[in-house]
Amino acid sequence: MNRKICGNVIIIVIINILVKDEILFIKLYIIFSLTKQVVMPAVEVDVAFGLGRLNLTNSEVRSRVSKTLDVVGMFEYLQRPVKALSGAQKKRVAITGALAEACKLLLLDELTTFLDERNQGDLSDISGEVTSLWVIHRLEELEYVDDAVYMEDGRVITHSDAVSISKFIKAKQSSYIDRINS
């Protein structure tokens, strides 16, 4: 299964688990290639980009942009050219755009890929009160989540808290290593 399709399947399965039989009508943002989703020349313009379709006044747009940039620790970059930002800063800007639009659910594909530990922790904190679903592949990223789903071949194997999932994965890894070494 190609990775893009697999990611979509994971997201659909996770949402199905979390919502069960309820009908889901929420503002949903899928952020999959964070550094490539920043497309405008300056930070302020990029964050404001999606707000253009919401019929807000210029004052409301400026207020939302300023507020969300402040929340994610990027207010001082308001006028900065996007090309001058680091990868972690571009990821923050991409998420800020969704937060400015008052999204209710963020779907994040490999949020912390290629980031150092400090930036991993910083990015995990910026979603604030917004529910975030992450697609992750690194065990150490579990420390940032409340709940986790472990999947193999597109199927849910287990759904539990992060500590239990971490133990489950470590046991699977150990079993696999034992089989290889015997």
N, C-alpha and C positions, 0 to 999 in steps of 0.2 A: 504494500500500500504506500503510495507516495506521501511524503511528510505533510504536505498541505491538507490533503484529504484526512489523514490520520488526526491532525490537530483539530479539524472541524468535528470529527467524530468524537474526540475526547470532550470537546466543549459541549456538544449536544448531550452526551451521556451524563456529564457532571451536572448540567442544568436540570436534566430529567431527574436525577437523584435528589437534588436539592429542592425542587419545586413539586415533585410527585405529580398529583393530578390537577393542581391548580393551573389556571391559564395565566401565562406570563406576558404582561404588557408593560415593559419598562424601557427606559432609555439605556441602551446597551452599546458599548464601544469596544471594538476588538482592536487591540494594539499588538501587531505581530512582528513588525520590523521597526522597532522604535526609532532608530536613528534615521530611517528612510521615510518616516511619516512626517518629519519636519521639513516642510517644502517652501516656506516663505523666506524672504531674505533676512528678516529681523525677528527677534524673539517675540516682541509685542504683537507684530502683525501675524505671526504664525499662531499664537494662542488665540487671537481674535478671529482667525479665519473662519472657523465653524460657526461663530456667533452671528455671522452675517445673515444667515437664513432664519434667525429667530425673531426678527422684527423688533430688535432692541434699539433704544436711542444710543447715540454716540456716548453719552454719559454712562449709561448702563454697561455698554461694552467695555469702556475704560475701567469702570469699577470692577467688573468681573475679572478682567485681565490682571489688574493690579492685585486684587485679593488672592486669586489663585496662584500667581507668581510668588506672592509673599508666603502663602501656605507651604509651597514646595521649596522655599529658600532660594528663589531665583529672581526676586524683585530687582536686585541691583543689575541684572542682565537685561532689563526691559528693552533697551535700545541696542543691545549687542547684536552684531551680525551672526546669524546662525552658523556660518562657516567657521567662525572663531571659537565655537563651543567644543568641548570634549564630548566623547560618546555618552558618558553618564549625564552630562548636561542636556544633550539632545533628547535623551530618554525622558528626562524630567519635563522638558518642553512638550513632548508628545503627550505625556500623561496630563500635563496642565491644561492642554487644549480640551481634553475630555472633561476634566473637572470644571472648567469654566462654563461648559454647556450643561452643568448640573446633572451629569450622568448618574445613574443609580447602580450600574454594574459595569465593572471593567474586566475584560477578558485579556489577560496578558500572556503572551507566548514568550517564554524564556526571558523574563524581565532582567535578570541579573547576569546574563551571558557576557563574558569578557570584561566584567567589572571586578575591581579589587574588593576586599572585604568591607572596607569603610563605605564605599559607594553602594555595595549590595544592601547593607543595612539601611543606609539613607533612603534608597529608592523604595525599600519595603515599607517605610513609614509614611510616604507622601500621599497615599490614597485617602488618608483621613477617615471619614465616616462612610466612604463608598465601599460597597462589597466588591472584592476583587477575586477573580478566579485565575490562577496561574497554571500554565503548562510548564512544568519543570522537568529536568532530567538529572539534576545533581542533588545527591542526598543532603548536602549541607544546606541547601535552600529550604529544607523542611523546618528549620528553626524559625522561619519568618511566618509560618502559617498556623492557623487554628485547627484546621480540619484538612484531611488529605484523602485522595482516591488513588489507589495503585491499579494500573492497567497493564495488561499484556495482550498483544495481538488484537487490540481494539475492544477487549472485554474488561469489565471491572472485576478485579480479583478480590479487593478488600477496600473498605471505606471506614476510616477511623480517625482518631486524633493523630497529630504529627508524631508524637513519641512512639505510639504503637506501630505506625506505618514504618518509621525508621527502624525499629527492632525487626519488623517483618522483612524488610529489604536486606538488612544485615544478615539475618538468618539465611535468606535465599542466596546471598553472595557467598557465605561461608559454605553452604551445602554445595554450591557450584564449584568452588575452589577445591573442596574435598574430593568431588567426583573427578576433576581434572587431574589431581595429584595421585589418585589411586590406580 
